[in-house]
Amino acid sequence: MNNEVLLLFGCGLLLMMVGVYMLVLYRNLIRLIIGVEVVAKGVTLVFLAAGLFRQDVAFIQVLIVTFIIVETVLAAVMLALVVGVHRIYGSLDIRHLSKLKG
């Protein structure tokens, strides 16, 4: 069981690193949202590994389901904002958002 926990933990950390790399590297809003989602999936795997390590799977399952619901709502809101930005500016490049006043 320890090997499974370490594998889940390692994969979760790898996904989080890939997601942060995407957040730093790309300037496209869609790719940034994908990066946020990849980080969130990595966090979910780390939660699962922690639950398996503590042998408290029931609590972690509830936490993961709640996290997935919040993540889905966040993704929907981010995509709605991207649609609005694309309608106004005609581009998904974050460098064009420097024109925003507020």
Secondary structure, 3 states (H helix, E strand, C coil): CHHHHHHHHHHHHHHHHHHHHHHHHCCEHHHHHHHHHHHHHHHHHHHHHHHHHHCCHHHHHHHHHHHHHHHHHHHHHHHHHHHHHHHHHCCCEHHHHHHCCC
